[in-house]
């Protein structure tokens, strides 16, 4: 723009110079032209001045315009530089703040690390001190409480066990309410069955027969030279003979009642005949076996005839006959089966059921006892398998298997047989016991029950087959009642010997009384 102004100025100067030259030439050429030249020069000067002025004005406008644009560009550039400077300054401030924050954080971390180390050391010291104080307090507590740490732990465990029992009683009660029937305690029955078979109070009754002798001189003959006669008799019968200092008595011992009876018959024949030697013993034992087989068959046929259930398999008849020589707490099992058959038939008749089928099931319900010393298992299951083997109907088989709840009852016949069995065994005089023994068992039942907390009254009923317990409602809850029933049952199993099973019933009753006036 400056160069443009200079050009204009130069042009003006050149034009002026050109005009002056022309004027000079005009004056030199003609004098006439002087005036004209003067006038032209004057005009030229005026024009030049005007042009110069115009050029100057134009130049000034151009300069002003260019300056304004330049200034505007400068201002914009300056503003952009200022903005960039502001942004740089802001970023620098942000970076400075971040660096300062990082420094503070590092300082804080260092301070915390030192504090943690100090605290860790303090905690270690306190832990060591607390262990020392705990040991000291434990020794002091043991001295004050009069018990060691192990004893206190045992007491705590006992309390936790008691609480667990309470919670388990709640759970058991809920399960029983949902199921709406009492769970079958199969293990208890197995134990009860083992106690029934092998309990010491009844071993003599169940496994021993006493044979009387006319005189003690026969003991020598029975024993024989070097014991050959007694060994031959024991080998032929499978039964132990005990000849001791008891006057005029020989004890026949063995768990199989049939073999005991064979040994008794054989010994009776030998003593009557007087000829006692191994050859004679074998012959007499064979004859006794034949006689006993015939007696067993007749006893079974008589039972079938008395009950009125024809069409029974011959092998089952033999099994029934074998029950003639089997006793359960002094109650003859064959007579018990016949009695149960009549009771079951009467109940079936009252209910409008098949009376003959009920009698048949009850008559056969204990046939497993004829072989339970030879076959492992519950006599109910053994009897059911025998009945199934010899063609009895599924209803009869199930009634035999379920009469002690070893399996689930599938028909109404099973609970009828169970009830008839219980009635025949529990009626007064059915299982002969000394009155003293019977009374002592009832008293023992009530004594065991009365030891439990919260028991108000207890009654042994149904010849000792059931114990009913009245408890105080404010001391025993419903859950505690369920737990008490099980604990009483376990204690009875552990401390008593009894036939069959004992039902434990806990009764909790709350009465509210008010008067209308």
Protein Blocks (a to p, Z undefined) as FASTA:
>chain_A
ZZmmmmmmmmmmmmmmmmmmmmmmmmmmpmklmmmmmmmmmmmmmmmmmmmmmmmmmmmm
mmmmmmmmmmmmmmmmmmmmmmmmmmmmmmmmmmmmmmmmmmmmmmmmmmmmmmmmmmmm
mmmmmmmmmmmmmmmmmmmmmmmnopafklmmmmmmmmmmmmmmmmmmmmmmmmmmmnop
acddfklmmmmmmmmmmomklmmmmmpccdddfblklmmmmnogghlmmmmmmmmnopac
dddfbehiacdddfblklmmmmmmmmmmmmmnopacfklmmmmmmmmmmmmmmmmmmmmm
mmmmmnopghiafklmmmmmmmmmpceehiafklmmmmmmmmmmmmmmmnopafklmmmm
mmmmmmmmmmmmmpgcdfklmmmmmmmmnopafklmmmmmmmnopaccfbfklmmmmmmm
mmmmmpghklgcdfklmmmmmmmmmmmmmmpghiabdcdeehhiaccddddfklpcfklm
mmmmmmmmmmmmmmpccehiaddddddddddddddZZ
